[in-house]
Amino acid sequence: MSLTDGAIQRMFSMSGSSDDPSFLPSVQILHLKKIPQNGGADDRWKVVLSDGNRFLSGMCATQLNIKVNSGEIAQFGIINVNEFLVNTLPSGQKIVIVLRCELVQNPGSRIGNPVDITKAGNVGSAQAQPSGGVGGGAQPMYGKVESAGNPYGGSGGGSNPYGSRGNSGGMGMSGQGSSNPVIRTNASSQSFTPISGLNMYSNRWVIRAKITNKSEIRTWSNAKGEGSLFSVVVLDSSGTDVKCTFFKEAVDKFYNLLEEGRVYTFSGGRLKVANMQYNTCKSQFEITFDQNSEIHLQDDAEDIQESYDFVKIAALSEMEPSGFVDILAVVKHVSDPAVIVSKKSGKEMTKCELTIQDDSGADVRLTVWGDLAANAQTKFANLPIVAFKRARISDYGGRSLSGSGCSVNPTIPQANQLRQWWADNGSNTQARSLSSAGGGARGADPFEQRKTVSSIKEEQLGYNEKPDWLSFKATITFLKKDKAGDEGAWYTACFNSGDPCKNMFKATQTSDGFFHCDKCQQTNEKCVRRFIFSGTVADDTSTSWVSVFNEQAESMFNGVKADELYEKLAEGDRDSYDSTFAKASCTEWIIKCKVKQEHVGDESRVKTSIVSLTPIDYAAESRNLLAALGV
C-alpha cells in the first residue's frame, strides 16, 4: 500500500476535510505518545503523520482512544484519514486533529526519510501564521497567550497540549473582569467564527449572534454547593443556533445586560458536547461563559434573520415522538395558566396550553412553560400567527408539542399567507385534532375537542399503554360519601408539607395515637386529611363511575377541606357533612378525566379519574354552541 504523495503538504494548507470531502489521504504514523490528562479526563494521544516526504504533528480525537488502546492505531501503521481538522495554536504552530481513520496495514518500519513540513523550504502560502478561530477565523478579543516550554502553546510546562487556563490563556479572558461587561462595537472590520464551525479543538474563537431566547434565573443547592444560572439561545447569520449558559458571578454580570433580539459578539466561552435530550439547538455543542468572558453589543442586526423549516400540523401524526419541528400556526385557544409540581425536582412550574391550527386541516395542543406560560393570556391574545422554533413532539395524549422560543406575528411570507387563509375561511374550518385524546393538562379541553361520556366505552379508552384523556360536559349524579370502617371520605396524609411528602403520602395511625409515614419515616402528632371517594357523572349519552381526589373535591365543595368536615363529624354535626355532599350533587361541570386500565390482583379494570373541574360559563357556552351550528 503506497502513501498519498503530497498528502501532508495539502493537509497543511487546509482547514480540514470539509474543504474537500473527497480527499482521503493515506499516511503513516511515525510516532504515537500518550499525554495523560488531569482530573479524570480522557487521555490524549499525540501523533506524527508522514507521507514519506514530509511529516506533521497532531493529535488523535478522544473517540479514537479505543482504537489506540486496542492496538489498531499504532506506530508505523498506515491509515486512511477520513476526517480531520487543522488548527493553528496561539504560538502559530499548526497541528492536525485526526477525527476518523481506518487502518490499512502496518509494515513495521518507517517509509522514506520525511522532514518536518514546518521546517521545509517550500511550504508556500501554507506557512503557519498566528490566527484565531478555525482556519483564520475570528481574532481573539483578549490577552495573548504566551508559549513557555510547551510546543503546543499554553502557560508553563503542563501536560495539556492546548494550554492551561491561567491569567490569560485557554478559554478565559484577561484575568481582570471588565467593569463594563457589554461594550458597543461595530463588526464591519472584524471576522468571526460561524457557530457551525465551532469545534472542541479550537478555543480562540469569537462568534457574532443574535439572542433569540433568554431564560429566567434559576438557583440550585446540593452537596457541592449552591449557585444560580441562566441560559440564552443565540443565532448567527449562518442559520445555526447554540445554547449558552452563565453561572454564578457571570449571572450577576451579564443577566441584566443581555436582551432578546439584540446582537452581540461572544468570546471566552468553554465548549462542551450538547445533551440533545434537553437541547433544541442545531449546534452539537453548548457554550458555558464565566465572569471573565467578553460580550460586545453590536449596532447592526439586519443580517441575522431567523430561518425556519416549517412542518404542517397534519404531518405530525406520522412523525416520531421526541423529535423537533418548526411550526407556523394560528393560536385559536389559550388555556388558563396552571402551576404544577415537578415530579423530578419537586419544584413548582407554570404551564399553559395553546391550541394551534394551520391550513393542513388539523390542530394540536402546544404547551409553553415559565414566564411565557404566565404571560400567555396576553401574549397570545387576539388569534395571532406564531412561529415556534424546534418544538418537541410528544405522544402524550395523541400528538402534542412543547415549545419555548417563538415569534408572534413574524414578518415572513408564510405568515402573511396563513393570515390571509384564516381571514378568508380558515376560521370556519372544522379541524381534526391530533390531541383529541387529551394531554396531561389540568385545564379542560377547548369546546371543539370535547367528547361525551359514552366515548369512554365507544372508543375503548384506557386500553392503551399510556393513559387516555378526555373532556366532557356532565352532571354529578351521585357521590359516595361513606366508606366502611372509616369516618369520612378521606385518607390521613403525612403532616410533612416539605419534601418528599408534601402532605400527599398516607400516614398510618399508631397505637399511641400518632401518625407514621413510611415515605419520610417520620411520626407526627397530627395528620392532614385529603379527600378520596368515587361517584357517578352523566350526560345525555351515558353514565360513568369516576374517582375524585382532593383538589377536585375541594373545587366541587367550594373550597371546603377534608379537615374541616372531620371536625364537624368529631363535634357530632353529621348534617353539615351530609349537606356538603348533597349540595355538590346535581351540579354541572366541564370535567376532564384520565382513563387508564389498572390491574388489581388477577383482575383488570378501566379506571376513570377526574383531573379537573371547570365551572360552566353559560354565556361562553351559548356562543360556542351557536358557532358550532353555524348561526
C-alpha positions in Angstrom: 0.0 0.0 0.0 1.5 3.3 -1.1 1.2 6.6 0.8 -0.6 9.6 -0.8 2.0 11.8 -2.5 2.0 15.3 -1.2 -0.7 14.5 1.4 1.0 16.4 4.3 1.6 19.5 2.2 -2.1 19.5 1.2 -3.4 18.9 4.7 -1.1 21.7 6.0 -2.8 24.1 3.6 -6.4 23.1 4.5 -8.6 23.9 7.5 -10.0 20.4 7.5 -11.5 17.6 5.5 -14.6 19.8 5.0 -12.6 21.8 2.4 -12.6 18.7 0.1 -14.6 15.7 1.4 -13.2 13.6 -1.5 -9.6 14.0 -0.1 -8.9 10.8 1.9 -5.1 10.6 2.2 -3.2 7.5 3.2 -0.4 8.4 5.6 1.9 6.7 8.0 2.0 7.1 11.8 5.6 7.8 12.7 5.1 8.5 16.4 2.4 7.9 18.9 2.7 9.2 22.5 0.2 9.3 25.4 -0.4 12.6 27.1 -2.1 12.0 30.4 -4.9 14.4 31.5 -5.7 15.7 34.9 -9.0 15.5 36.7 -10.0 12.1 35.3 -10.4 13.4 31.7 -9.8 11.1 28.8 -6.2 10.5 27.8 -5.0 12.3 24.7 -2.6 10.9 22.1 0.0 12.9 20.2 0.6 11.6 16.7 3.1 12.4 13.9 1.8 11.7 10.4 4.0 11.2 7.3 3.5 10.9 3.5 7.1 9.6 3.1 8.4 13.1 2.3 7.1 15.4 5.0 5.6 14.9 8.4 3.2 16.9 10.5 2.4 16.7 14.3 -1.1 16.4 15.6 -3.5 14.8 18.0 -5.9 11.9 17.9 -9.5 12.8 18.8 -10.7 11.1 22.0 -13.1 9.0 20.1 -10.1 7.2 18.6 -8.8 6.1 22.1 -10.5 2.8 21.8 -8.6 2.1 18.5 -5.3 3.2 20.1 -5.8 1.1 23.2 -6.7 -2.0 21.1 -3.5 -1.6 19.0 -5.4 -0.9 15.8 -3.7 2.5 15.7 0.0 2.0 16.3 3.4 3.3 15.3 4.3 2.7 11.7 0.7 1.9 10.8 -0.7 3.2 7.5 -4.1 4.7 7.9 -6.7 6.3 5.6 -7.7 9.6 7.2 -11.4 10.0 6.6 -11.9 13.2 8.6 -9.6 15.8 10.1 -9.2 19.4 11.3 -6.1 21.6 11.1 -5.8 24.1 14.0 -3.4 27.0 14.5 -2.2 27.2 18.0 -1.6 30.6 19.7 2.1 30.1 19.2 1.5 30.0 15.4 2.1 26.2 15.0 -0.3 24.2 13.0 -1.4 20.7 14.1 -3.7 18.2 12.6 -6.6 16.7 14.6 -7.5 13.2 13.3 -11.2 12.7 13.9 -11.8 9.5 11.9 -9.5 7.0 10.3 -9.1 3.3 9.4 -6.1 1.1 9.4 -4.8 -0.2 6.1 -1.7 -2.1 7.2 1.4 -1.9 9.3 4.7 -2.5 7.6 6.5 -2.3 10.9 9.1 0.3 9.8 9.3 3.9 8.6 8.7 4.6 4.9 11.1 7.2 3.3 13.0 9.9 5.1 10.4 12.6 5.8 11.2 16.1 7.1 9.2 18.4 9.3 6.9 20.4 7.0 7.2 23.5 9.2 11.0 23.5 8.5 10.7 22.5 4.8 11.7 25.1 2.3 8.7 25.0 0.1 5.6 25.4 2.1 4.4 28.5 0.1 1.2 30.0 1.2 0.7 27.3 3.8 3.3 28.8 6.1 1.8 29.0 9.6 0.6 32.3 10.7 -1.0 33.2 14.0 -4.7 33.1 13.7 -7.8 32.9 15.9 -10.7 30.5 15.3 -10.8 27.8 12.8 -8.6 28.3 9.7 -8.0 32.0 10.1 -11.3 32.9 11.7 -12.0 35.4 14.4 -9.2 37.3 16.1 -9.1 36.9 19.9 -10.6 39.7 22.0 -8.5 39.0 25.0 -4.9 38.8 26.2 -2.3 37.0 24.0 -1.2 33.5 25.2 2.5 33.2 25.8 4.2 30.0 25.0 6.7 28.8 27.5 8.2 25.3 27.1 5.0 23.7 25.8 5.3 23.2 22.0 1.5 23.4 21.7 1.2 26.7 23.5 -0.3 27.5 26.9 1.4 28.5 30.0 4.0 26.6 31.9 5.1 23.0 31.0 1.9 21.3 31.8 0.8 18.2 30.0 -2.3 19.7 28.4 -1.4 20.1 24.7 -3.9 23.0 24.4 -2.6 25.1 27.2 -3.8 25.5 30.7 -6.3 28.1 31.8 -4.3 30.8 33.6 -4.4 34.5 33.8 -4.6 34.9 30.1 -4.6 31.5 28.5 -7.1 28.9 27.3 -10.8 29.7 27.1 -10.7 32.6 29.6 -10.3 36.3 29.0 -7.8 38.5 30.7 -7.7 37.8 34.4 -9.3 41.1 35.3 -13.1 41.2 34.6 -14.2 44.3 32.8 -16.1 46.7 34.9 -18.3 47.5 31.8 -19.0 44.0 30.6 -21.1 44.7 27.5 -19.4 47.2 25.1 -21.0 48.6 21.9 -18.8 47.8 18.9 -19.1 47.8 15.1 -18.4 44.5 13.4 -17.7 45.8 9.9 -13.9 45.3 10.2 -13.8 42.1 12.2 -14.1 38.5 11.2 -15.9 35.9 13.2 -16.2 32.1 13.6 -19.5 30.8 12.4 -21.4 28.8 15.1 -21.5 25.9 12.7 -17.6 26.0 12.6 -17.1 25.7 16.4 -15.3 22.5 17.5 -13.7 21.1 20.6 -10.2 21.6 19.3 -10.4 25.4 18.8 -10.5 27.8 21.7 -9.6 31.1 20.1 -13.0 31.9 18.6 -15.4 34.9 18.5 -18.9 34.5 17.4 -21.4 37.2 16.4 -25.0 36.2 17.1 -28.5 37.4 18.0 -30.2 36.4 21.2 -33.4 34.6 20.3 -34.4 33.3 23.7 -33.4 34.2 27.2 -34.4 32.2 30.3 -35.1 33.4 33.8 -32.6 32.9 36.6 -32.6 29.6 38.3 -30.9 28.6 41.5 -29.7 25.3 42.8 -28.4 23.8 46.1 -26.8 20.5 46.6 -24.0 18.7 48.4 -21.4 20.5 46.3 -22.7 24.0 47.0 -25.3 26.4 45.7 -25.5 29.0 42.9 -27.5 30.4 40.1 -27.6 30.2 36.3 -29.4 31.4 33.3 -29.2 30.5 29.6 -29.7 32.2 26.2 -30.0 30.8 22.7 -28.1 32.7 20.1 -28.3 32.6 16.3 -25.8 33.8 13.8 -26.0 34.6 10.1 -25.2 31.0 9.1 -28.6 30.0 10.5 -27.2 27.8 13.3 -28.1 28.4 16.9 -26.4 27.4 20.1 -27.3 27.3 23.8 -25.2 29.4 26.1 -25.2 29.1 29.9 -24.0 31.5 32.5 -23.2 30.5 36.1 -22.8 32.3 39.4 -20.7 35.5 39.0 -21.5 35.6 35.3 -25.2 35.7 36.2 -24.7 38.9 38.2 -22.5 40.4 35.5 -24.5 39.7 32.3 -28.1 38.9 33.1 -29.5 42.4 33.1 -27.3 43.5 30.1 -28.4 40.8 27.6 -31.6 41.4 25.7 -33.6 39.2 23.4 -33.4 40.5 19.8 -30.1 42.2 20.2 -26.8 41.2 18.5 -23.6 40.7 20.4 -20.1 39.2 19.9 -19.2 36.4 22.4 -15.8 35.1 23.2 -14.0 33.4 26.1 -16.5 30.6 26.5 -15.9 26.8 27.0 -17.5 24.3 24.7 -19.0 21.0 25.6 -21.0 18.4 23.7 -24.7 19.2 24.0 -27.1 16.9 25.7 -29.6 16.7 22.8 -32.3 15.3 25.1 -32.7 18.8 26.6 -31.2 20.9 23.9 -33.2 22.0 20.9 -30.5 24.0 19.1 -28.9 22.9 15.8 -25.3 23.1 17.1 -23.9 19.9 18.5 -22.2 21.9 21.3 -23.2 24.1 24.2 -21.2 27.1 25.5 -20.5 28.0 29.1 -19.5 31.6 29.9 -17.9 32.9 33.1 -17.3 36.3 34.6 -14.1 36.7 32.5 -15.8 36.2 29.2 -16.3 39.2 26.9 -19.6 40.2 25.3 -19.8 43.2 22.9 -23.1 44.8 21.8 -23.3 45.2 18.1 -25.1 48.0 16.2 -26.4 46.2 13.2 -28.7 43.2 13.4 -30.3 43.1 10.0 -28.1 40.4 8.5 -29.2 37.8 11.1 -32.7 36.6 10.4 -34.5 33.6 12.0 -34.7 30.7 9.5 -37.4 28.1 9.7 -38.1 24.7 8.2 -41.9 24.6 8.8 -43.8 21.3 9.1 -47.6 21.1 8.7 -49.5 20.1 11.8 -51.3 17.3 9.9 -47.9 15.7 9.3 -47.1 15.4 13.0 -49.2 12.2 13.3 -46.7 10.5 11.0 -43.6 11.7 12.8 -41.7 10.0 15.6 -42.1 11.4 19.2 -39.1 13.2 20.8 -38.2 14.9 17.5 -38.2 18.6 16.9 -40.1 20.7 14.3 -40.7 24.3 13.3 -44.4 25.1 13.4 -46.3 28.1 12.0 -49.9 28.3 13.1 -52.8 30.4 14.4 -53.4 30.3 18.2 -57.1 29.7 18.4 -57.3 28.9 22.1 -55.3 29.7 25.3 -55.9 27.8 28.5 -55.6 29.3 31.9 -52.0 29.1 33.3 -51.6 26.3 35.8 -49.0 25.7 38.5 -47.8 22.1 38.8 -45.2 20.4 40.9 -42.4 18.7 39.0 -42.1 15.0 40.0 -38.4 15.1 39.3 -37.4 18.2 41.2 -40.3 18.8 43.4 -40.4 22.5 42.3 -43.4 24.4 41.1 -43.6 25.1 37.4 -46.0 27.3 35.4 -47.5 25.8 32.3 -50.1 26.9 29.7 -51.6 25.1 26.8 -52.3 26.6 23.5 -54.4 25.0 20.7 -52.9 25.9 17.4 -54.2 25.3 13.8 -52.8 25.7 10.3 -54.1 25.2 6.8 -53.5 21.5 6.8 -56.9 20.7 8.3 -55.5 19.8 11.8 -54.9 21.4 15.1 -52.6 20.3 18.0 -52.0 21.2 21.7 -48.8 23.0 22.4 -47.5 23.6 25.9 -45.4 26.6 27.0 -43.6 27.0 30.3 -42.3 29.5 32.8 -42.7 33.2 32.1 -44.0 32.6 28.7 -46.8 30.5 30.2 -47.6 33.1 32.9 -48.0 35.8 30.3 -49.6 33.6 27.6 -53.1 35.1 28.0 -51.7 38.5 27.0 -49.0 37.4 24.6 -51.2 35.1 22.5 -54.4 37.2 22.6 -56.5 38.0 19.5 -55.7 34.9 17.5 -52.1 35.7 16.5 -49.9 33.9 14.0 -47.0 32.3 15.8 -43.8 30.6 14.7 -42.3 28.1 17.1 -38.7 27.1 16.6 -37.7 23.5 17.4 -40.9 22.5 19.3 -40.6 19.0 20.7 -43.0 16.3 19.5 -44.7 14.1 22.2 -47.2 11.2 22.0 -48.6 12.3 25.4 -52.3 12.2 24.7 -52.3 11.6 20.9 -49.8 14.1 19.5 -48.8 17.2 21.3 -46.0 19.8 21.3 -43.9 21.6 23.8 -42.0 24.8 22.9 -40.3 27.9 24.2 -38.7 30.0 21.5 -41.4 31.6 19.5 -42.1 34.7 17.3 -45.6 36.3 17.4 -46.9 37.6 14.1 -43.5 37.2 12.4 -42.8 39.2 9.3 -42.2 36.4 6.9 -44.1 35.5 3.7 -45.5 32.2 5.1 -47.1 34.1 8.0 -48.9 36.5 5.6 -50.3 33.6 3.6 -51.6 31.9 6.7 -53.1 35.1 8.0 -55.0 35.5 4.7 -56.2 31.9 4.7 -57.5 32.4 8.2 -59.3 35.6 7.3 -60.9 34.2 4.2 -62.4 31.0 5.6 -59.9 29.2 7.7 -61.5 30.3 11.0 -64.6 28.4 10.0 -62.8 25.2 9.1 -63.5 22.2 11.2 -60.1 20.9 12.1 -59.1 17.4 13.0 -57.5 17.4 16.5 -54.3 15.4 16.9 -54.5 15.9 20.6 -58.2 14.9 20.9 -57.3 12.2 23.4 -56.2 15.0 25.7 -52.9 15.6 27.4 -51.8 15.7 31.0 -53.2 19.2 31.3 -55.2 20.3 34.3 -57.5 22.5 32.4 -60.4 21.5 30.3 -60.1 21.0 26.5 -61.4 23.6 24.1 -65.1 23.3 23.2 -64.5 21.7 19.8 -62.3 19.0 21.4 -64.9 17.8 23.9 -66.3 14.4 23.8 -69.3 12.7 25.5 -69.4 10.3 28.5 -70.2 7.4 26.1 -66.9 8.0 24.3 -65.1 6.2 27.2 -66.6 2.9 26.1 -67.3 3.5 22.5 -63.7 4.5 21.8 -62.3 1.9 24.2 -60.3 4.5 26.1 -57.9 3.3 28.7 -56.7 0.2 27.0 -53.5 1.8 25.6 -50.1 1.6 27.2 -50.4 5.2 28.2 -53.5 6.9 29.8 -56.1 8.5 27.6 -57.6 11.9 28.4 -60.9 13.5 27.5 -63.2 16.4 28.5 -67.0 16.5 28.5 -69.8 18.5 30.0 -71.7 16.4 32.6 -73.7 16.4 35.7 -72.6 14.9 39.0 -75.4 12.4 39.8 -74.0 10.6 42.9 -71.2 10.9 45.4 -70.2 8.1 47.7 -69.6 9.9 51.0 -69.3 6.9 53.3 -66.6 4.3 53.5 -66.8 1.1 55.5 -64.8 1.3 58.7 -63.9 4.9 58.3 -65.5 8.1 59.5 -65.4 10.0 56.2 -64.5 10.2 52.5 -60.8 10.9 53.0 -57.5 9.4 54.0 -54.9 10.5 56.6 -51.9 12.0 54.9 -48.4 12.9 56.3 -48.3 16.2 58.1 -44.9 17.0 56.5 -45.6 19.7 53.9 -42.0 19.7 52.6 -40.1 17.1 50.5 -40.6 14.3 50.0 -44.2 14.0 51.2 -45.8 17.4 50.6 -48.9 16.3 52.6 -49.7 13.6 50.0 -48.5 10.2 51.2 -50.6 8.1 53.5 -49.8 8.3 57.3 -51.0 5.4 59.4 -52.2 6.0 62.9 -50.2 4.1 65.6 -51.4 2.6 68.8 -50.4 5.7 70.8 -52.5 8.0 68.5 -49.6 9.4 66.5 -49.3 9.2 62.7 -46.4 7.5 61.0 -45.4 8.0 57.4 -43.4 5.3 55.6 -42.3 7.7 52.9 -40.3 10.1 55.1 -40.1 7.8 58.1 -41.4 10.5 60.4 -44.0 10.2 63.2 -46.2 13.3 63.9 -48.9 14.1 66.4 -51.1 15.4 63.6 -52.0 14.4 60.1 -53.7 16.1 57.1 -56.9 14.6 55.7 -57.3 14.5 52.0 -60.5 13.7 50.1 -60.7 10.4 48.1 -64.0 8.9 47.0 -66.0 7.8 44.0 -69.2 9.0 42.3 -71.1 9.0 39.0 -71.4 11.6 36.3 -73.8 11.6 33.4 -74.7 13.4 30.2 -77.4 12.6 27.6 -75.3 9.7 26.2 -74.3 7.7 29.2 -73.3 7.4 32.9 -69.8 6.6 34.2 -68.2 5.9 37.6 -65.3 8.3 38.4 -62.7 8.6 41.1 -62.5 12.0 42.9 -59.3 13.2 44.6 -58.5 16.1 47.0 -58.1 19.1 44.7 -61.1 18.2 42.6 -63.3 17.6 45.7 -62.4 20.9 47.1 -63.4 22.6 43.8 -66.7 20.6 44.0 -67.3 21.7 47.6 -66.5 25.4 47.1 -63.2 25.2 48.9 -64.3 23.1 51.9 -61.4 21.0 53.1 -61.5 17.4 54.5 -60.1 18.5 57.9 -63.0 20.9 58.3 -65.6 18.2 57.7 -63.7 15.9 60.0 -64.0 18.5 62.8 -67.7 18.8 62.1 -68.1 15.0 62.4 -66.0 15.0 65.6 -68.4 17.5 67.1 -71.3 15.3 66.1 -72.5 17.6 63.3 -73.3 14.9 60.7 -75.8 17.2 59.0 -73.0 19.6 57.8 -71.1 16.7 56.4 -74.1 15.3 54.5 -75.2 18.6 53.2 -71.8 19.4 51.8 -72.1 16.3 49.5 -75.7 17.0 48.8 -75.0 20.5 47.5 -72.4 19.2 45.1 -74.8 16.6 43.7 -76.8 17.5 40.5 -74.3 20.3 39.6 -73.0 20.6 36.1 -69.3 21.0 35.2 -66.8 20.8 32.4 -65.0 17.7 33.5 -61.6 16.5 32.4 -60.7 12.8 33.1 -57.8 10.4 32.8 -58.8 6.9 31.7 -56.3 4.1 32.4 -56.5 0.3 32.8 -55.4 -0.9 36.2 -54.6 -4.4 37.4 -55.8 -5.4 40.9 -54.8 -9.0 41.7 -55.9 -11.1 38.7 -58.4 -8.6 37.6 -58.1 -5.7 35.3 -60.4 -2.8 35.1 -60.6 0.6 33.4 -60.5 3.5 35.9 -61.7 7.0 35.1 -60.3 9.7 37.4 -61.3 13.4 37.4 -58.3 15.6 37.0 -60.1 19.0 36.7 -63.5 20.6 37.2 -64.3 23.8 35.5 -67.5 25.8 36.3 -69.6 26.4 33.2 -69.6 29.9 31.7 -73.1 29.7 30.2 -72.6 32.8 28.1 -69.5 31.4 26.5 -71.1 28.0 26.2 -74.0 29.5 24.3 -71.7 31.3 21.9 -69.8 28.1 21.3 -73.0 26.2 20.5 -74.2 28.9 18.1 -70.8 28.9 16.3 -70.9 25.1 16.1 -74.4 25.4 14.5 -73.1 28.0 12.1 -75.5 30.6 13.4 
